[in-house]
Amino acid sequence: MSQSNHNNPSSSSPQEPRGQTTNGSSNAPAAVRSPQSEMAQAFKDLARGEQHATALEANLTNLENRLDALLASIEGRAAQLDQSQGEGPAPDKDETNEKKD
């Protein structure tokens, strides 16, 4: 006994596949969509993810450059401070005598 799908409401009609409107957009759950539409959506999601990753990478590069500049500025000030402190106090007389001997 074979059963016909003509009276089955879950079967799709040849004119309009189930889950799709006439403009081609899909509103069906993933289990009903075709593998091609699922693959197309996966590629769209992947492309969107890659765009986000590229934007994040650019932001991180910008942040890294700013941190490098800030670090260089701090190191430059520290070096200037060390030089100015090195020239400041004169050595004690005892230290000068020890060097001559």
ZIBEL-V598581 format. One record per backbone hydrogen bond with DSSP energy under -0.5 kcal/mol. NH is the residue of the N-H (numbers start at 1). CO is the residue of the C=O. If there is no record, write none. Layout:
NH_CO + NH_CO
//
This chain:
8_5 + 9_7 + 11_8 + 13_16 + 20_17 + 21_25 + 24_21 + 27_19 + 28_19 + 32_29 + 33_29 + 38_34 + 39_35 + 40_36 + 41_37 + 42_38 + 43_39 + 44_40 + 45_41 + 46_42 + 47_43 + 48_44 + 49_45 + 50_46 + 51_47 + 52_48 + 53_49 + 54_50 + 55_51 + 56_52 + 57_53 + 58_54 + 59_55 + 60_56 + 61_57 + 62_58 + 63_59 + 64_60 + 65_61 + 66_62 + 67_63 + 68_64 + 69_65 + 70_66 + 71_67 + 72_68 + 73_69 + 74_70 + 75_71 + 76_72 + 77_73 + 78_74 + 79_75 + 80_76 + 81_77 + 82_78 + 83_79 + 84_80 + 85_81 + 86_82 + 87_83 + 88_84 + 89_85 + 96_92 + 97_93 + 98_94 + 99_95 + 100_96 + 101_97
//
